[in-house]
Amino acid sequence: MIQQAIKDLVCNHINDREAATKYLNSKVFISHCDIAGYPAGLRDTLNEMLLLSRPQQKVVVELVMEELAKKKPLREGLNIEGVNMN
């Protein structure tokens, strides 16, 4: 669910983007991230990403998805091009 929401943040359908943004800013998102072992700063990074241009957002989403797919110890945080997600 988390990964689909991340992808939906940059999709072409406004309803999906709005739903993903609502989920991102919900308490449920934080709970799901904790269960999945994703870093606490993931939400902050994604919210900051939303301030970027659409092409930049797509690049950041690709980088985030690559890092999440690696399944490294995520509690240590992700560092994507100088963006610390702790």
NORNORKA-V651469 format. One record per residue. N is the residue number from 1. PHI is phi as a letter, one per 30 degrees, with the letter a starting at -180 (* if undefined). OMEGA is omega in radians with two decimals (999 if undefined). Layout:
# NORNORKA-V651469
N_PHI_OMEGA, N_PHI_OMEGA
This chain:
# NORNORKA-V651469
1_*_-3.13, 2_d_-3.09, 3_d_3.10, 4_d_3.12, 5_d_3.11, 6_d_3.10, 7_d_-3.12, 8_d_3.12, 9_d_-3.10, 10_c_-3.12, 11_d_-3.09, 12_d_-3.09, 13_c_-3.05, 14_d_3.14, 15_d_3.11, 16_d_3.11, 17_d_3.14, 18_d_3.11, 19_d_3.13, 20_d_3.11, 21_d_3.10, 22_d_3.11, 23_d_-3.14, 24_e_-3.09, 25_c_3.13, 26_c_3.06, 27_d_-3.14, 28_d_3.13, 29_e_3.13, 30_d_3.12, 31_d_3.13, 32_d_3.10, 33_d_3.12, 34_d_3.12, 35_d_-3.11, 36_d_-3.12, 37_i_3.12, 38_d_-3.07, 39_d_-3.12, 40_d_-3.10, 41_d_-3.11, 42_e_-3.13, 43_d_-3.14, 44_d_3.13, 45_d_-3.13, 46_d_3.09, 47_d_3.07, 48_d_3.12, 49_d_-3.11, 50_d_3.10, 51_d_-3.12, 52_d_3.06, 53_d_-3.13, 54_e_3.10, 55_d_3.11, 56_d_3.11, 57_e_-3.11, 58_d_3.10, 59_d_-3.13, 60_d_3.12, 61_d_3.10, 62_d_3.13, 63_d_3.12, 64_d_-3.12, 65_d_3.08, 66_d_-3.13, 67_d_3.13, 68_d_-3.13, 69_d_-3.12, 70_d_3.13, 71_h_3.02, 72_d_3.13, 73_d_-3.01, 74_d_3.13, 75_d_3.08, 76_d_3.10, 77_j_3.10, 78_c_3.06, 79_b_-3.09, 80_c_3.09, 81_h_3.08, 82_i_3.12, 83_c_3.13, 84_d_-3.06, 85_c_3.06, 86_d_999
